[in-house]
């Protein structure tokens, strides 16, 4: 199999950078694009045809749940890994996302230094991608 084509979707530039950098460090993964909301993500999914999407749940315009609902009709839906903060509302949304076909979810590290947060995200992504 060739490279895994990844799309990073998050409304927070810091998390787009963290997740993008983490994915680039994983052998066999190529980050083909980023999007800061679900509307842009759906457009990029159609044009870039990613194999893997890291998807934030809470975003303006079109949120992660709405993106998942739109992907249900996709002929070859990409693997979706949700990123979420661990708030009560976030956990309910995560359960809904998993019901809608998300493969897994990774908690967003809420505090700590950039390097620590990158390591936490990488530690969460590696077993999923290597599965």
Buried (B, 14 or more C-beta within 10 A) or exposed (E): EEEBBBBBBBBBEEBBBBBBBBBEEBEEBBBBBBBBBBBBBBEBBEEBEBBBBBBBBBBEEBBBBBBBBBBEEEEEBBBBBBBBBEEEEBBEBBEBBBEBBBBBBBBBBEEEEEEEBBBBBBEBBEEBBEE
